[in-house]
Amino acid sequence: MSYQRTLITSALPYANGPVHIGHLAGVYVPADIYARYLRMKGEQVLFVGGSDEHGVPVTIRARKEGITTQQVVDRYHTLIDQSFREFGISFDIYSRTTSKIHHQFAADYFRRLYDTGKFIEQTTEQFYDPETGEFLTDRNIRGECPHCHSAGAYGDQCEKCGRTLSPDELINPYNAVNGNPLTKKATKHWYLPLDQYQSWLEDWILNGHKEWRQNVYGQCKSWLDGGLKPRAVTRDLDWGIPVPVEGAEGKVLYVWFDAPIGYISNTKELCEREPDKYGNWETWWKDPSTRLIHFIGKDNIVFHCIVFPSMLKADGTYILPDNVPANEFLNLEGDKISTSRNWAVWLNEYLQDFPGKQDVLRYVLTANAPETKDNDFTWADFQARNNNELVAIYGNFINRALILTGKYFQNHVPEAGSLTEYDRQTISDIQRSIEELQRLLDVFRFRDAQKEAMNIARIGNKYLADMEPWKLAKTDMSRTATVLNLSLQIAANLEIAFRPFLPFSSAKLRNMLQMDELGWLSLGNMSLLEAGHELGKAELLFEKIEDEVIRGQLDRLARIREENEQQQKAEEAKQWKPSEVKAATDIDTFDKVDIRVATVLNCQRVKKSERLLEFRLDDGMGGRTILSGIAQSYPDPTVLIGKQVLFIANFPPRKMMGKESQGMILSAVDADGQLVVTTVSREVRNGSQVG
């Protein structure tokens, strides 16, 4: 189908903290690249974003900081908006879900579906804090993870093992805010019956959108294969959009229902503010000649491919998404990015440490874009890509082309003579890269597209190195002029090719070349700069990043990691409870167990075993060897050498991994599940009995 316009949306970030590199890599840089690319092609584009200011994360932040929820969203909406502007995310509008127009639009949308019988009512039992008199959201419930048994797992996810959870799965759930134990209480809510849309979704997605990314298509198929169930569109909360139905006091629209409607209300806000430029909002959302593209992370696939389309279908007047190029997650130094654990590179802090280097981060994040699988951001890779690619290839080519032109032709574009076969081959190679670059952009493969843009710079660099115009100038100025003319034309093409990816450096390069801001159709033209055109002052396009700067970032992360480990231990200790006392026994039974003291002479891992340690003990009786399954609690078993430990002396010998174990080392289970060997408070004779 031929489309007249493209509507681009990007997931609404929660206004409960700053945005970080994971947000940028997963959603906003890809969306911005695509929006800039289409605009450069002269297409009609609307790029919509905004802050998600309802839901649990913002209320948790407000309680944590002791301020109102409105103060939280006001602060972080402003900070997020500023960060996006500073990184060149070219929204046509960046609004918010606390705006009056959104509240009214979302309430009207709910009421329209309610009045036409699109919802069902259900009464269910949900977690309730009897002391505070409130129902708890998933994120406000914590407890022990049923999988890894980490304390303090959330009701929707365990951040230690990464498993998705429901509050009912948690062991000993409690109120995350005050630690109160929870009960269940009945409450009535309205649900969108997704099961009624199952057949339609299967046909629309599985048959109609096989071109979607494999991760998107696969996740949708998994949900559909599992059978869809009704999903609540309301919650018992005091923060959000009130449910516009009589008898729904104290209930608000569920954030998953309210947030995507923000795409529509933000479009309406923009069009009503600038109708001459953007037209009617309904053209963007209801005209079949509009193409709708959602840029999101993988945690939002279900909402944008199954839930939101069902909401749009329920209304019946809206277009549906044509593509949803969702990315996987970006990790940081091998660990999952986490807002609650401060394990992130925040955009506002990045600009303090790397002023003027927005494009460096945009480049590295695109080069590592998690398009098909989770990827990892490391500071070592950041430095290497800057120094070895942006500086040594792209920046080096631009600098040499301009410096040599200034030296030999007084900063004016020289006139080209006849082209050699090698000149024509170089141009042909560049044309092939340009064709591939455009093909990749059209199918949302931005990581590979950026590689093709850099390949043009590689070709230019090789051309200059092979031609050696600094040597040609000694004997053949005409040939020197041709080589530098072609090099400058390549530089002008690089400005266009890199502009969707690196808008700031492209603007800087345009200034150096003193060229107009040309459109995408000019890409591939090797006569962009006329002979005699005066160039601007040559500057370094990128700067080398030194080792000490990177060490500073790694040191900061090391401190955060240590703080998180201490906090996790404190949380586990707070929630730890002793195990139940075993069945009653008597002194005669106890007397049969011979517990004694021994000094550890040596301790080492048992080869080919992940859990066994081999103890060599001085037991005061000639010595013995005991094997103990505590290796995972002691990564360095040598720390036990010289300690006096307690062991059971009268267990019969037992063969393990081809070795004989002559007893049992006594260990205690700590709050974090680690095994700790028992010792004595002061030195006693080896072989002393415990009783």
N, C-alpha and C positions, 0 to 999 in steps of 0.2 A: 504493500500500500504506500502511496505517496503522501507524505505529511507536509503541511504548510508551516508548522511551528513545533518547537520542542519545549516541553515543560520539565525542568530538572528539579528534583527535590533531594535534600540531604537530611539524614536522620537528625532529629532535634536533640541536642545534648542536654542532659540534666543540669539545671542551674544550681548545683550543690557543690561546685568546685570549679577550678580552672580546667581548660582543655589541655590534653597532653598529646604526645606524639602518636599514641595509638589511635586517637580520634582522627588526627590529621592524615595518617597513612591509610586508615581503613575506609574513611568516608570523604573527607572534605577536599583533600588534594586531588583525588581522582575526579570528583564532581567538578572541581574548578578547572582542571585540565580539559574536561569534555566541554564545559560551558564556553571556555575561552576559544577552544578549537572551532566550535560551531559558529560563534560570533565572528571569528576571523574568516570563516567561509561565507559570511554575509547572511546567515540564516537567522530566522526570528526565534529568539531564545528567551526564556524566563527562568531564572535560577533562584529558588525559594529556600530559605532557611529560617531558623528561629530557635529560641530556648524553650525547653520543656520545663515548666515551672511548677507543675503539680506532681503528685506522687510522693512516695515514701522517702526517697533519698534526700529531698530538700527539708522534710520535716525532721529527719534524723540530724541533719547538719544544724538546724535551728536549735534543737534541744541541746546538742553538744556544745554549741557556742553561747547558749543562754540568751538568744535574741529571737525576734519574731521571724516567722517563715517569710513574710514579705521582705524583711530586711535582707534575708539570705538571698532570695531570688533577685532582688534589685542589685545587690553587690555583684553576684556572679554573672548575671546577664550582661551587665556592663563590661566586666572583665573578659568574658567570652567573646562578645561582639568586638571589643578592641583587639583581642588576639587574632581573630579572623581577619580583621582589616589589615593588621600589621603583617600578616603572612600572605596577603593578596588574594584571599578567598573572595571572589568577585560576585557576591550575592546581589541580586537586584533588590531584594528585601531580606532583612534579618529582623524578625519581630519576636513576639513572645506570647505564651499561652495564658498569661494573666491580663492580656489586653481586653478592653471592653468588647471590641468587635469579635474576638475569639470566644469569649464567654457566651455572648448572645448567639453566635453562629453554631457553636457546639451544642448549646441547649436546644436550639431550634431543630438541629439535625436529630438529636435524640427524640424530641417530641414528635417529629414527623414519622419516624420509624415506630414509635410507641402508638401513635394514633392509627397507623395502618396495620397494626397487629404483627409487627415484625419481631417482637420480643416475647419471651415467656417468663413467667414468675416462678421462682423456686425458693423454698425455705430450707436452709441447710444449717448445720452446726459448725461454728467457726471458733477459733481460739479467742479467749476473752480473759481480760485481767479484772477480776472482781474487785480489786482494791481501787483501781483507777476508773473502773466503769467503762472501759473502752475495748473495742475489738482490735485485734492485732493484725497488721499486715505481715506478709511473708518476711519482709526485710526487717521488721521489728521483732521477729521471733528468733531466738538463738537456742542452741542446745548442742548435744554431742552428735557428731556425724556418725551415722550408722555404718559407714563404709570404712573410714580411716580412724574413727573414734577420736578425732580432734575435738577439743572443747571449743565452744564459741562459733560453731558453724551457723550460717544464716538459714532462715526458713526456705530460701530459694536456691541456695548454693553453698557448698563448702569451699572456702577459698584455699584450703590447704591441699585437698586432693582434686579440686575442680569439678566434682560431681554436681549435677543439677539435682535439687532436692525439693520436697514439699514439706511443709511444717509437720505433717502427720508422721513423717519418717524420723524426725529428730528424737533422740533419746533425752528424756527429762527437759522438754522445752520450757523456756522462760522468757519473760519480757526483757528485751535487749536493753531497754532504757533504765529500768529499776531493779531487774533481777527477780521480779515476782514470779512465782509459779502460775501456770495458766490452767484454765478450765475450758470447757466447750459450752457454747450458748447458741440457741437458734436465732437466725436472722433472715429476713426476706430480701431478695435481690432480683434484678431483671437480668436476663441472659439473652445473648444472641445465639440462636440455635444453629451452630455451624454444621451440625449433622444434616440439616435440610439443604445445605449448599454443597454437600459432598459430591454428588454426581456431576453437578455443573463445574465444580473446581477440578475434578479429575479430567474432564474433557478440555477445559480451558487451559490448564497447565500441562498435563501429561501428554495431551495430543496437540495442543496449540502452541506450546512454547518449548519445544525440544531444543531450541537454540540457546536457552538460558545456560548460564554457567553450571557446570556439573555439581558444584557444591549447593547451589540454589535449587536446582531441579531435584537433586537427591534428597535434600532435607524435606522439600515439599512432598515428594513421593513417600518418604518414611512416615510423615504425619498422616497423609491420606490413607496409606496402607493400614495404619493403626486404628483408623476410624475416628472421625471428628466428633466432639462432644460440645454441648452448649457451653458458652463462656460468659461469665458474669461481666456486665458492663457498668455495674455500680459497686460502691464500697461504702463501708461505715467509716467515714473520716470527717474531720472538721476542716480540711484544706482541699480545695478543688472547686469544681463547678457544681453547684447544687442540682440535684436531680429535679427537673421541672415537672414533677407529678405530685398530686395531693397524697399525703400520707408517707412521703419519702423524706421527712425531716431527718437531718443528721446523716444523710447519704449524699455522696458526690459521684460524678461520672468517673469510672475507672480510668486511670491515666492512659492505658493502652487504647481506649476508645476515644478519649479526648485529644491526645497528642497528634495522631495523623490527620485529624480534622484541621489541625493547625496549618497544614499545607494549604488547605483551601481558604481558610479565613485570612491567612497572611497574603495570599494572592488577591483576595477581595480587598484587603486593606490597601495594597499597593495600587491596584487598578482604580479604586475610588479616589486615591490621592493624586494619581497622575494618569487620568483617562486618555489624554491625547497621545501619550507615549505607549501605554500598555493595553489600552482598549478595555473591553468588558471582561470581568473575571470568568464569566461563564464560558467565554470562547476558549479559555485555557483549560477548563475542566469538563466541558460538556460537548464541545465540537469534536466529532470523530476525526477531523483532520489534524488534531493536536496529538503529538506523541508524548507520552508520560514515561519518564525514567526516574526510578528511585535509586539513590546511592545510599547504601547502608552497610553495617557490619553483620556478621553471620548470626549474632544474637537477635537480630531483628527480622530475619528472613520470614519466619512464620507470620509475623504481624503484617508485613508488607505484601506477602504473596498469597496468604490465605485469609487472614482476619480482615484487613482493610479492604481488599477486593470484595469480600462478602458484605461489608458495610456499604460499599458503593453499589453493589448489585442489589442490595435490599432497597436502596433508594430508587435505583432504576434509571437515573438521568445522567449519571457520570460516566466518563471514559475510564478504562482500566489500564493499569501499567503495561507498557509494551516490553520493558525489560527492567530487571532488578539486578544490576551487576554488584552483588554483595561480595565483600572481602572477608577473609578469615581474620584471625587476630595477630597483632604484632606484640611480641614479647620484648622484654628489656633485659639484656645481659643474661639470657637463659631463664628468666623468671617471668611469670605472668604479670602484666601491668595491673596495678591495683590502686584505686583512688584511696580506699580506706587505709591502706598500708603505706601510702605516700611513695609507692614504688613506681615512679614515672619520671619522665622528663616533661615538665610543665612548659607550655609555650611562652608564658610571660617571663619565666625564669631563664629560659634559653636565650631570649633576646637581651637579657641583662648580661649574660656570660658571652654571647656571640653577637654583639650589635652589628646590624647590617648584613647578617649572614642568613637571612630567611631562605634564600634560594639554595644554599648549601643543604639545609635541612629538607627542603622540598625535593631536591635531587636525590638525596640518600634515601628518603622515605619512599620515593617512587621506585628507585632501584631495588629496594627490598620489599616492595609492595606485596602483602600477603594475599595475592589474587587467587591462588589455588590451594594454599595450605598456610598454616601459621608460620610466621617468619620471625627473625630475631634482629633487634637493633642492638649493635654494640658500638661503643665509642671508638674502638680500634678500627672498625669498618668505616665509621663516619670519617675519621681522620684519613684513612687510606683512600677513600673515594674522593674526598676533597683534594688531597695532595696529588694523587696519581691520575685522576681523571679530569676534574674541573680545572685544576691548576696546570698540570703537566700536558694535557691534551688540548682541551677547548681554550683555556686562557692563554696557553703558550702560543697556539696558532694565531689567535687574534693579536696578541702582543707583537709577535714577529712580523705579521703582515703590515701592521700599522707603523711600527718602528722603521722597518725597511723602506716603506713608502715615504715616510718623512725624511729619511736619510738621502734617498736617491732622487726623489721627485717632489721635494719641498711640500710634502703633505697633500699633494693633489693626485687624484686617480690617474695613472698613466694610460695612454692609449694602447690598446692591444693590437698586436700585429697578427699575422697568420698563425693558426693553431697547429701544433704538432699532433701526431697520432697519440702521444702520451697525454697531451692536454685534452683531446677528445675522449680518451678512455677515462680520464679522471672525471670529466663531466658526466659521462655515461654511468659511472659507478655511483656518483652522487644522485643522479636521476633515479636509479634503482632503489637507493636508500629512501628517497623522498616518497616513491610509490609505496614502499613497504611501510613507511612511517604512517602514511594516511590510511592504509588498509588496517593497520593495527589499532589506530585511534578509533576507526569506525566500529570495531568489534570490542572496544573497551579493554584492550590489552596495553595498558599504559606503561607498564614496566618494560616490555619489549619495544614499544614505540620510542621511549626515551633512549633506549640503546641505539636505535637507528639514527636518532638526532645526533648522538655522540659519535656514531660511525661516520657521519658527514665531517665532523671535526677531525676524526682520525685520518680520513682521506685527505683533507686539507693539510694536516700536519705532515703526512707522508709526502705529499706533493711538494711542499716547500723544502723538506729535507732532501728530496731527490733532485730538485731543480737547483738548489743552492744559489739563489739569486745574488747573494753577497759575493760569490765567485764570478758569476756571469757579468756582474757590473764592471768587472775589470776589462772585459773584452767585447761584450755585446749588450749595449744598453737597450736596444730594441727588444731583444729576447727577455731581458730583465723586466722591461715594461709589461710585456705580455704575461709573464709569470705572476707579477704582483697585481696586475689587473684581475686575472682569474682568481687569485687568492682573496682579493677584496670582494669579488662577487660571491665567493664561497662564504666569506664572513657575513655579508648581507643576508645570504640565505640562512645561515645559522641563526641570525637574529629572529627570523620568522619561524624556523623549525623549533627553536627552543622556547618561543614566547608562551605557549600554553603551559609549559613545565616550569620555566624560570622567568617570570615576568619582570623581576627587578633587574636582573643582569641583562635581559634583552633591552630594557629601557636604557640601561647604561651603555650598552653596545650601540644602540641607535644614536645616542648622543655622540659617541666617539666617531661614528661613521657619518654623522650629520645627515641621516636619512629619514624619510617620512615613515609613518607607521603603516606599512603595506599589509594587504590582506593575504589570506592563505593561497589564493590563486596566483599570487606572484612568486610563490615558492617554486624553484626550478629555473627561474629566469636568470641567465648569466649576464644580463645587462642592466642590473638594478641600479648600478652606480655609473653615471656617465663619465667619460674621459674629461678631465679637467675639474671634476667636482672636488671641492676642498673638504678635507677631513677635519674632524675635531682633534682635541688633544688625546694622545694615547695614554691609557691608564691600565693598571692591572685589573682584569675582570674578576679574578679571585685571588685570595691570599692563602699562603701555606699556614696550616695549623700545627703548632709545635707540640712536642710530647708533654711538656709540663701542664699545658692546658687540659689535655686529655686525662692526665693523672689526677688533676683536681676534680674532674667529674667522677672518676672511678672512686676516689676517696670519699666523695659525698655519698655515693651509693653504698659503699661499705659501711658507713655510719648508719644509714637508714636500715640496712639489712640487720645490723646488730641491734638496733632499737626495736625492730619488728620481732626478732627472736626473743628479746627480753619481755616484750609485751605479750607474746604468745605464751611464754612460760608463766607469766603472771596470771593470764586468763585461765590457763589450765589448772594452775594451783588454786585459783579462786573457786573453780567449779568441781575440783577433785573431791571425791567422797571415798572413804574406805570401803573395800569389798565386804560382803556379808561374812559374819563369823561362821566358820565351818561347824558341822554338827558336833555336839558335846562329846568329849572323850574323858579319860581319867589319867591319874598320875602313873598308873602301872603301864599304860600304853606309851605314855611319853617317855618313861624310863627306858623303854626298849630302844629308843633312838639315841645313838652315841654321837653327840655333837662336840667337836673339838676345835682347837685353834691351831693354825699353821701359818708359816711365812711363805709367801710366793717367791720361789727362787727364779723361775722363768715363766713367761706367758707368751704364747704365740698362736697365730691362726693355724687351723688344721687345713692342709692343702686340699683343694677341691671341695671345701665346705664353706658355705656363706655364713653359717651361724655358730660353728664350733670353735672354742678356744681350748688350747691344751695348757693346763697348769702343771708345773712341776713344783711340788710342795716339800718343805721341811716340816714334817709333822711330829718331830721328836721321837719317831719310832722307826727311823731308817729311810723315810721319804716315800712319796707315792705320786702317781700321775692321775689327774682327774680331768675329764672333758666336760665342758659346760657350754650350753647353747646361748651364750650372751654376746657373741661377736659383734652383732649390729649395735649394741649399746656401748661398745668399746672399740672404736675405729683404730685406736692406737693401744693395743693390749699391753705394751711395755709400761704404761703408767701404773699397772698393778704390781709390778715387780717390787719386792721389798715390803709390801703391805701384809699385815696379819689378817687372815680371813677365817671365817667359820665354815666348817665342812662336816658332812655326815660321814663318820668313819666306818660304820658297820653295814653299809649297803653292799650287797654282793657285787663282785667285778662284772663289768658289762662291756662287750665289744661294740665299738662305734668307729666307722670309717677305717677299719682295720687296726684300730688301737684299743687297748684295754683301759677303761676308766674305773678307778678304784674309789668310788664314793661320789658325793655330790657337793658342789659349792653352794652355799646358801646366799640367795639374792632377794632383794626387795623390789617391788614394782613401783616406780615413781609415778607422779601425777601425769607425766607426759608419756607413760607407757614404757619408759626405759628401765632396764634391769640394772640394779646397783648392788655390788657385792657387799655383804655385811662384814663389819670389822669390829675391833675392840677399842675402847676409849683410851687405854694405855697398854703398853707392851706387857705381854705375859709370856710364860714359857710355852714353847711349841709343844703340842700334845695335851695341853690343859683341857679338861672336860668342861662343857657348858651345861649347867643344870640348875 
